[in-house]
Amino acid sequence: MSSYTLITGASSGLGLALAEALARRGEALILVARERPALESIACELSQRFAIEVMFRVCDLTEPLQLSGLLLEIEQCGYRIERLINNAGSACAGEFLAHEWRRERQLLELNILALTRLCHALGAQMAARGHGEILNVASLAAFQPGPWLSSYYASKAFVLHFSEGLHSELAGYGVHVATLCPGPVRTSFWHNAQLDIRHLQGSAWLMNAEQIAQQALAGLARRQSVIIPGWRNRLASLLVRLLPRALVRRLAGQLNRRLLSR
């Protein structure tokens, strides 16, 4: 029976970069996202270029019934998920109280609840088999509060702490859990979140999705629990834990206000 890597948010950005990196290794994939045309095109291209099996499933992970349907299909069809990559995520930029609750709820459904449910369902299958890998994508934002992106920063802090807990809990079952905490990445995430990163263009802080994907997979191979690509980001993650909390909060707020689209 074939084993698969399931990647959420696989239609663009980091999810697509991870899919291509794994396809180069000859791994069978199940790609999950909301955009059917993009998924169809990507699945066709990867399967032809690398002679691998690539399936795709259109699923809005913010809708619990659609997520339930995806998990039911995986169970009934007997798809063996050897690696789960929870990459899908979203952000709401600006003042928390100015957002419609619907947007905030969708962020929480996607960044926290869908990720947690996938870990619970597929992690249980991995534990029963005695092997498997889970990579949850958080962010450098997970290490600090972030005014004007408060829900996003908090959701990524959940992902980091939840995943570190699972890393210890599931190790005894042969399941490795890692958290990826990238800094700024050149993807459509910024545009979708209505953030302006023009002042970061050309900055060494801004990394390519392909770079992040390679370092993420290398970290998985080394069995790291927390993967922070780039020495600048690793240094930043240390500094925010050493500096006074009020200063960290103020600096993060200043940065995020600069990123708000004008």
Backbone hydrogen bonds in HBPLUS format (Angstrom, degrees):
<---DONOR---> <-ACCEPTOR-->    atom                        ^
c    i                          cat <-CA-CA->   ^        H-A-AA   ^      H-
h    n   atom  resd res      DA  || num        DHA   H-A  angle D-A-AA Bond
n    s   type  num  typ     dist DA aas  dist angle  dist       angle   num
A0004-TYR N   A0080-ARG O   2.83 MM  76  6.13 154.2  1.89 158.4 165.2     1
A0082-GLU N   A0004-TYR O   2.80 MM  78  5.59 139.7  1.96 143.3 156.7     2
A0083-ARG N   A0004-TYR O   3.29 MM  79  6.67 159.5  2.34 145.7 145.7     3
A0005-THR N   A0028-ALA O   3.01 MM  23  6.43 150.1  2.10 145.3 152.4     4
A0030-ILE N   A0005-THR O   2.89 MM  25  6.12 152.7  1.97 152.8 149.5     5
A0006-LEU N   A0083-ARG O   2.88 MM  77  6.36 154.0  1.94 165.2 168.4     6
A0085-ILE N   A0006-LEU O   2.82 MM  79  6.09 165.7  1.84 173.7 172.4     7
A0007-ILE N   A0030-ILE O   3.00 MM  23  6.41 158.1  2.05 162.3 168.3     8
A0032-VAL N   A0007-ILE O   2.91 MM  25  6.01 156.8  1.97 171.6 165.4     9
A0008-THR N   A0085-ILE O   3.10 MM  77  6.48 164.1  2.13 173.4 175.5    10
A0009-GLY N   A0032-VAL O   2.86 MM  23  6.04 117.9  2.25 142.4 160.1    11
A0010-ALA N   A0032-VAL O   3.22 MM  22  5.83 167.0  2.24 141.0 144.3    12
A0016-LEU N   A0012-SER O   3.25 MM   4  4.82 159.9  2.29 109.4 112.1    13
A0017-ALA N   A0013-GLY O   3.03 MM   4  6.33 158.1  2.08 150.0 156.9    14
A0018-LEU N   A0014-LEU O   2.87 MM   4  6.09 157.2  1.92 153.4 158.8    15
A0019-ALA N   A0015-GLY O   2.99 MM   4  6.19 154.0  2.06 142.3 149.8    16
A0020-GLU N   A0016-LEU O   2.93 MM   4  6.22 160.9  1.97 153.5 157.7    17
A0021-ALA N   A0017-ALA O   2.99 MM   4  6.16 159.7  2.04 145.7 151.6    18
A0022-LEU N   A0018-LEU O   3.00 MM   4  6.17 157.8  2.05 149.2 154.4    19
A0023-ALA N   A0019-ALA O   2.86 MM   4  6.01 150.7  1.95 145.1 154.3    20
A0024-ARG N   A0020-GLU O   3.00 MM   4  6.22 150.8  2.09 148.0 154.2    21
A0025-ARG N   A0022-LEU O   2.98 MM   3  5.11 135.9  2.18  98.6 111.4    22
A0027-GLU N   A0022-LEU O   3.27 MM   5  5.75 169.0  2.29 144.8 143.5    23
A0026-GLY N   A0023-ALA O   2.87 MM   3  5.02 158.7  1.91 108.1 114.6    24
A0029-LEU N   A0053-GLU O   2.99 MM  24  6.47 156.7  2.04 154.5 160.5    25
A0055-MET N   A0029-LEU O   2.88 MM  26  6.15 170.7  1.89 154.3 153.1    26
A0031-LEU N   A0055-MET O   2.82 MM  24  6.24 162.9  1.85 148.1 149.7    27
A0057-ARG N   A0031-LEU O   2.82 MM  26  6.24 154.4  1.88 165.3 169.8    28
A0059-CYS N   A0033-ALA O   2.85 MM  26  5.62 158.7  1.89 134.9 141.6    29
A0039-LEU N   A0035-GLU O   3.06 MM   4  6.23 165.1  2.09 155.8 160.6    30
A0040-GLU N   A0036-ARG O   2.86 MM   4  5.98 170.1  1.87 167.8 169.6    31
A0041-SER N   A0037-PRO O   3.08 MM   4  6.23 165.1  2.11 148.4 152.3    32
A0042-ILE N   A0038-ALA O   2.94 MM   4  6.12 165.0  1.97 153.2 157.4    33
A0043-ALA N   A0039-LEU O   2.86 MM   4  5.93 170.8  1.87 156.3 159.2    34
A0044-CYS N   A0040-GLU O   3.03 MM   4  6.11 162.1  2.06 147.1 152.2    35
A0045-GLU N   A0041-SER O   2.97 MM   4  6.13 164.3  1.99 148.9 153.6    36
A0046-LEU N   A0042-ILE O   2.91 MM   4  6.04 174.0  1.92 159.1 160.7    37
A0047-SER N   A0043-ALA O   3.05 MM   4  6.04 161.6  2.09 145.0 150.5    38
A0048-GLN N   A0044-CYS O   3.10 MM   4  6.19 154.9  2.16 145.6 152.1    39
A0049-ARG N   A0045-GLU O   2.89 MM   4  6.01 166.5  1.91 155.6 159.8    40
A0050-PHE N   A0046-LEU O   3.03 MM   4  5.89 161.9  2.06 146.1 150.5    41
A0051-ALA N   A0047-SER O   2.94 MM   4  5.11 119.1  2.32 127.0 135.5    42
A0063-GLU N   A0060-ASP O   2.95 MM   3  5.71 165.5  1.97 124.1 128.2    43
A0066-GLN N   A0063-GLU O   2.99 MM   3  5.47 124.0  2.31 113.7 127.3    44
A0067-LEU N   A0063-GLU O   3.15 MM   4  6.47 159.5  2.19 156.0 162.4    45
A0068-SER N   A0064-PRO O   2.86 MM   4  6.07 155.0  1.93 147.2 154.4    46
A0069-GLY N   A0065-LEU O   2.98 MM   4  6.19 151.5  2.06 141.0 148.4    47
A0070-LEU N   A0066-GLN O   3.03 MM   4  6.34 152.1  2.11 146.0 153.0    48
A0071-LEU N   A0067-LEU O   3.03 MM   4  6.32 164.9  2.06 154.2 157.2    49
A0072-LEU N   A0068-SER O   2.88 MM   4  6.06 153.9  1.95 148.0 155.8    50
A0073-GLU N   A0069-GLY O   3.00 MM   4  6.17 156.5  2.05 145.8 151.6    51
A0074-ILE N   A0070-LEU O   3.06 MM   4  6.35 161.2  2.10 150.0 154.8    52
A0075-GLU N   A0071-LEU O   3.03 MM   4  6.26 157.8  2.08 146.2 151.9    53
A0076-GLN N   A0072-LEU O   2.85 MM   4  6.02 171.8  1.85 156.7 159.0    54
A0077-CYS N   A0073-GLU O   2.87 MM   4  5.81 159.2  1.91 151.1 156.5    55
A0079-TYR N   A0074-ILE O   3.10 MM   5  5.21 139.5  2.27 144.8 152.8    56
A0078-GLY N   A0075-GLU O   3.27 MM   3  5.18 147.1  2.38  95.8 105.4    57
A0133-GLU N   A0082-GLU O   2.95 MM  51  6.40 146.7  2.06 147.7 158.2    58
A0084-LEU N   A0133-GLU O   2.88 MM  49  6.33 156.4  1.94 151.8 157.6    59
A0135-LEU N   A0084-LEU O   2.80 MM  51  6.20 164.9  1.82 165.5 170.6    60
A0086-ASN N   A0135-LEU O   2.90 MM  49  6.26 144.4  2.03 150.9 162.4    61
A0137-VAL N   A0086-ASN O   2.97 MM  51  5.99 167.9  1.99 156.5 155.1    62
A0094-GLY N   A0148-TRP O   2.83 MM  54  4.56 164.1  1.86 141.1 139.6    63
A0098-ALA N   A0095-GLU O   3.04 MM   3  5.32 143.8  2.17 106.4 117.3    64
A0099-HIS N   A0096-PHE O   3.23 MM   3  5.68 161.8  2.27 111.8 117.2    65
A0103-ARG N   A0100-GLU O   3.13 MM   3  5.63 127.5  2.42 109.2 120.1    66
A0104-GLU N   A0100-GLU O   3.42 MM   4  6.85 160.4  2.46 148.9 153.9    67
A0105-ARG N   A0101-TRP O   2.79 MM   4  6.00 162.0  1.82 159.9 165.0    68
A0106-GLN N   A0102-ARG O   3.00 MM   4  6.18 159.8  2.04 146.9 152.1    69
A0107-LEU N   A0103-ARG O   3.04 MM   4  6.29 154.0  2.11 145.5 152.3    70
A0108-LEU N   A0104-GLU O   3.06 MM   4  6.37 162.1  2.09 150.9 154.8    71
A0109-GLU N   A0105-ARG O   2.81 MM   4  6.05 158.8  1.85 154.2 160.9    72
A0110-LEU N   A0106-GLN O   2.94 MM   4  6.05 159.7  1.98 148.6 153.2    73
A0111-ASN N   A0107-LEU O   2.80 MM   4  5.79 161.6  1.83 158.5 161.5    74
A0112-ILE N   A0108-LEU O   3.08 MM   4  5.36 149.0  2.18 128.5 136.8    75
A0113-LEU N   A0108-LEU O   3.07 MM   5  6.47 162.8  2.11 155.4 159.4    76
A0114-ALA N   A0109-GLU O   2.71 MM   5  5.84 154.8  1.77 160.4 166.6    77
A0116-THR N   A0112-ILE O   2.90 MM   4  6.01 161.3  1.94 153.0 158.9    78
A0117-ARG N   A0113-LEU O   2.90 MM   4  6.05 158.7  1.95 149.3 155.2    79
A0118-LEU N   A0114-ALA O   2.97 MM   4  6.16 161.7  2.00 152.8 157.3    80
A0119-CYS N   A0115-LEU O   3.03 MM   4  6.24 158.3  2.08 147.5 153.7    81
A0120-HIS N   A0116-THR O   2.95 MM   4  6.16 152.3  2.03 144.7 152.4    82
A0121-ALA N   A0117-ARG O   2.92 MM   4  6.14 172.1  1.93 157.6 158.4    83
A0122-LEU N   A0118-LEU O   2.92 MM   4  5.76 157.5  1.97 147.9 153.7    84
A0123-GLY N   A0119-CYS O   2.78 MM   4  5.01 133.5  2.00 120.0 134.2    85
A0124-ALA N   A0120-HIS O   3.23 MM   4  6.02 147.4  2.34 128.4 135.4    86
A0126-MET N   A0122-LEU O   3.00 MM   4  6.30 158.1  2.05 148.5 154.4    87
A0127-ALA N   A0123-GLY O   2.87 MM   4  6.07 163.1  1.90 151.0 155.6    88
A0128-ALA N   A0124-ALA O   3.03 MM   4  6.20 151.9  2.11 142.6 149.7    89
A0129-ARG N   A0125-GLN O   3.15 MM   4  6.44 143.0  2.29 141.2 150.5    90
A0129-ARG N   A0126-MET O   3.06 MM   3  5.15 124.0  2.38  96.9 111.3    91
A0130-GLY N   A0126-MET O   2.83 MM   4  6.07 132.0  2.06 144.8 159.7    92
A0131-HIS N   A0126-MET O   3.25 MM   5  5.51 146.7  2.37 145.9 144.8    93
A0176-HIS N   A0132-GLY O   2.97 MM  44  6.38 158.1  2.02 155.7 151.5    94
A0134-ILE N   A0176-HIS O   2.85 MM  42  6.29 152.5  1.93 159.4 165.0    95
A0178-ALA N   A0134-ILE O   2.87 MM  44  6.28 161.0  1.91 164.2 170.6    96
A0136-ASN N   A0178-ALA O   2.97 MM  42  6.38 165.0  1.99 161.7 161.4    97
A0180-LEU N   A0136-ASN O   2.90 MM  44  6.17 160.4  1.94 147.8 153.9    98
A0138-ALA N   A0180-LEU O   2.69 MM  42  5.64 154.7  1.75 153.9 163.0    99
A0142-ALA N   A0139-SER O   2.97 MM   3  5.46 164.7  1.99 112.8 117.9   100
A0140-LEU N   A0182-PRO O   2.83 MM  42  5.50 142.7  1.97 147.3 137.9   101
A0143-PHE N   A0140-LEU O   3.33 MM   3  6.17 176.2  2.34 122.8 123.9   102
A0144-GLN N   A0141-ALA O   3.32 MM   3  5.87 170.1  2.33 122.2 122.3   103
A0149-LEU N   A0146-GLY O   2.93 MM   3  5.42 145.3  2.06 140.6 143.1   104
A0153-TYR N   A0149-LEU O   3.01 MM   4  6.23 173.4  2.01 170.9 171.5   105
A0154-ALA N   A0150-SER O   3.03 MM   4  6.13 164.0  2.06 147.8 152.9   106
A0155-SER N   A0151-SER O   2.82 MM   4  5.95 153.7  1.89 147.1 154.5   107
A0156-LYS N   A0152-TYR O   3.03 MM   4  6.29 153.3  2.10 152.2 158.9   108
A0157-ALA N   A0153-TYR O   2.98 MM   4  6.27 143.4  2.11 145.2 155.8   109
A0158-PHE N   A0154-ALA O   3.03 MM   4  6.35 150.6  2.12 145.0 152.5   110
A0159-VAL N   A0155-SER O   3.07 MM   4  6.41 157.3  2.12 142.2 147.9   111
A0160-LEU N   A0156-LYS O   3.01 MM   4  6.23 161.7  2.04 146.1 150.1   112
A0161-HIS N   A0157-ALA O   3.02 MM   4  6.20 176.4  2.02 155.5 156.3   113
A0162-PHE N   A0158-PHE O   2.78 MM   4  5.75 167.0  1.79 159.4 164.1   114
A0163-SER N   A0159-VAL O   2.94 MM   4  5.85 159.9  1.98 142.4 148.6   115
A0164-GLU N   A0160-LEU O   2.98 MM   4  6.16 154.7  2.04 148.0 154.9   116
A0165-GLY N   A0161-HIS O   3.05 MM   4  6.24 152.6  2.13 142.9 150.2   117
A0166-LEU N   A0162-PHE O   2.95 MM   4  6.30 159.3  1.99 149.7 155.3   118
A0167-HIS N   A0163-SER O   2.82 MM   4  6.02 148.0  1.92 144.4 153.7   119
A0169-GLU N   A0165-GLY O   3.01 MM   4  6.30 164.2  2.03 150.3 155.4   120
A0170-LEU N   A0166-LEU O   2.82 MM   4  5.71 173.1  1.82 158.8 158.9   121
A0173-TYR N   A0170-LEU O   2.91 MM   3  5.22 149.9  2.00 109.3 119.0   122
A0175-VAL N   A0170-LEU O   3.23 MM   5  5.38 161.4  2.27 147.9 142.2   123
A0174-GLY N   A0171-ALA O   3.06 MM   3  5.28 164.8  2.09 111.7 115.6   124
A0179-THR N   A0225-SER O   2.82 MM  46  6.16 148.0  1.93 139.7 148.9   125
A0227-ILE N   A0179-THR O   2.75 MM  48  6.01 170.8  1.76 169.8 171.0   126
A0181-CYS N   A0227-ILE O   2.78 MM  46  5.99 171.7  1.79 167.3 166.6   127
A0207-MET N   A0184-PRO O   3.06 MM  23  6.39 169.0  2.08 150.0 146.9   128
A0187-THR N   A0185-VAL O   2.94 MM   2  5.80 112.5  2.41 115.4  98.4   129
A0186-ARG N   A0207-MET O   2.90 MM  21  6.19 154.1  1.96 163.1 168.8   130
A0192-ASN N   A0188-SER O   2.98 MM   4  6.21 170.5  1.99 163.5 166.3   131
A0193-ALA N   A0189-PHE O   2.93 MM   4  6.13 143.0  2.07 146.2 156.4   132
A0195-LEU N   A0190-TRP O   2.83 MM   5  5.01 168.8  1.84 151.5 152.2   133
A0194-GLN N   A0191-HIS O   2.96 MM   3  4.92 157.3  2.02 104.4 111.0   134
A0261-SER N   A0194-GLN O   3.30 MM  67  5.76 157.5  2.35 145.4 138.9   135
A0196-ASP N   A0259-LEU O   2.50 MM  63  4.90 164.9  1.52 151.3 155.1   136
A0200-LEU N   A0197-ILE O   2.89 MM   3  5.25 153.3  1.97 110.6 119.5   137
A0201-GLN N   A0198-ARG O   3.21 MM   3  5.36 153.9  2.28 102.8 110.4   138
A0203-SER N   A0200-LEU O   2.84 MM   3  5.22 157.6  1.89 137.0 138.6   139
A0206-LEU N   A0203-SER O   3.21 MM   3  5.69 150.7  2.30 109.4 116.2   140
A0211-GLN N   A0208-ASN O   3.12 MM   3  5.29 121.4  2.48  99.5 113.2   141
A0212-ILE N   A0208-ASN O   3.15 MM   4  6.53 162.1  2.18 153.1 157.5   142
A0213-ALA N   A0209-ALA O   2.90 MM   4  6.12 160.4  1.94 151.3 156.6   143
A0214-GLN N   A0210-GLU O   3.10 MM   4  6.29 163.6  2.13 148.0 151.3   144
A0215-GLN N   A0211-GLN O   3.08 MM   4  6.32 165.0  2.10 152.9 156.9   145
A0216-ALA N   A0212-ILE O   2.81 MM   4  5.96 147.7  1.91 149.5 159.4   146
A0217-LEU N   A0213-ALA O   3.03 MM   4  6.26 164.4  2.05 153.4 156.0   147
A0218-ALA N   A0214-GLN O   2.99 MM   4  6.17 151.1  2.08 143.4 152.0   148
A0219-GLY N   A0215-GLN O   2.92 MM   4  6.03 153.3  2.00 140.3 147.3   149
A0220-LEU N   A0216-ALA O   2.96 MM   4  6.27 150.5  2.04 145.6 153.9   150
A0221-ALA N   A0217-LEU O   3.02 MM   4  6.23 157.8  2.07 143.2 148.6   151
A0222-ARG N   A0218-ALA O   3.08 MM   4  6.37 140.0  2.24 140.2 150.9   152
A0224-GLN N   A0219-GLY O   3.02 MM   5  5.43 173.7  2.02 157.9 156.0   153
A0223-ARG N   A0220-LEU O   2.92 MM   3  4.94 156.2  1.97 105.5 112.5   154
A0234-ARG N   A0230-GLY O   3.09 MM   4  6.42 154.5  2.16 148.9 156.6   155
A0235-LEU N   A0231-TRP O   2.90 MM   4  6.08 154.7  1.97 147.0 153.5   156
A0236-ALA N   A0232-ARG O   2.90 MM   4  6.14 156.0  1.96 144.5 151.5   157
A0237-SER N   A0233-ASN O   2.91 MM   4  6.12 155.7  1.97 147.4 153.3   158
A0238-LEU N   A0234-ARG O   3.25 MM   4  6.47 139.3  2.43 135.4 145.1   159
A0238-LEU N   A0235-LEU O   3.12 MM   3  5.19 128.1  2.40  96.1 109.7   160
A0239-LEU N   A0235-LEU O   2.93 MM   4  6.23 161.2  1.97 154.1 159.4   161
A0240-VAL N   A0236-ALA O   3.10 MM   4  6.26 165.6  2.12 156.0 157.5   162
A0241-ARG N   A0238-LEU O   3.08 MM   3  5.41 141.7  2.24 104.8 115.9   163
A0242-LEU N   A0239-LEU O   2.90 MM   3  5.06 144.7  2.03 103.9 115.1   164
A0243-LEU N   A0239-LEU O   2.89 MM   4  6.02 155.8  1.94 167.6 172.4   165
A0247-LEU N   A0244-PRO O   3.05 MM   3  5.38 122.6  2.40 105.0 119.0   166
A0248-VAL N   A0244-PRO O   3.07 MM   4  6.40 161.8  2.10 157.7 163.1   167
A0249-ARG N   A0245-ARG O   2.95 MM   4  6.16 163.3  1.98 153.7 158.1   168
A0250-ARG N   A0246-ALA O   3.02 MM   4  6.18 155.5  2.09 141.2 147.7   169
A0251-LEU N   A0247-LEU O   2.91 MM   4  6.11 165.9  1.93 156.1 159.5   170
A0252-ALA N   A0248-VAL O   2.96 MM   4  6.10 163.3  1.99 151.1 155.8   171
A0253-GLY N   A0249-ARG O   3.02 MM   4  6.14 156.4  2.07 143.6 150.3   172
A0254-GLN N   A0250-ARG O   2.97 MM   4  6.22 155.9  2.03 148.9 155.1   173
A0255-LEU N   A0251-LEU O   3.01 MM   4  6.25 162.4  2.04 150.4 154.7   174
A0256-ASN N   A0252-ALA O   2.95 MM   4  6.15 165.2  1.97 151.4 155.5   175
A0257-ARG N   A0253-GLY O   3.00 MM   4  6.14 152.0  2.08 146.5 153.7   176
A0258-ARG N   A0254-GLN O   3.21 MM   4  6.45 146.5  2.33 141.5 149.8   177
A0258-ARG N   A0255-LEU O   3.13 MM   3  5.24 123.5  2.46  97.1 111.2   178
A0259-LEU N   A0255-LEU O   3.18 MM   4  6.52 135.1  2.40 140.1 152.5   179
A0259-LEU N   A0256-ASN O   3.09 MM   3  4.99 127.8  2.37  91.7 105.6   180
